[in-house]
């Protein structure tokens, strides 16, 4: 019986891995649970086991993503420090994605816990809208609420010019801290 459960678990994890690798969009734990007929908690455990084996899976606000090696992907990366009011979040994120920039994450420096990071992987206005909608529906706070609006983003783009241009726009809007 135990051997059968181990094989089932391994088969399920292989399925999850193949779905994540094939998907262009994040896959939610709920969706993966429905597809495999197990609980969401089992999926969380499966993903943790896959990560422990070295699989580059990231949990984002929209679901799990498999970090592909993109030959034509973002070649330039930059870490920026920004500050704004919570109601300006959507404008800040839209400004970034409108310049062809991917917002990989958000980080804050907490006085007790140190660096706290949230994966975002926002690439376009649709991603931003889903993120903002989830914030409102789930009634959760932004990480930047912990630091009076100051936060850090890792951003990526195909050209250095895109990064430079978006930083100039963020600076003009008063968001960029230098």
Buried (B, 14 or more C-beta within 10 A) or exposed (E): EEEEEEEEBEEBBEBBBEBBEEBEEBBBBEBBBEBBEBEBEBBBBBBEBBBEEEBEBBBBBBBBBBEEEEEEEBEBEBEBEBBBEEEBBBBBBBBBBEBBBBBBBBBBEEEEEEEBEBBBBBBEEEBBBBBBEEBEEEEEEBBBEBBEBBBBBBBBBBEEEBBEBBBEBBBEBEBBBE
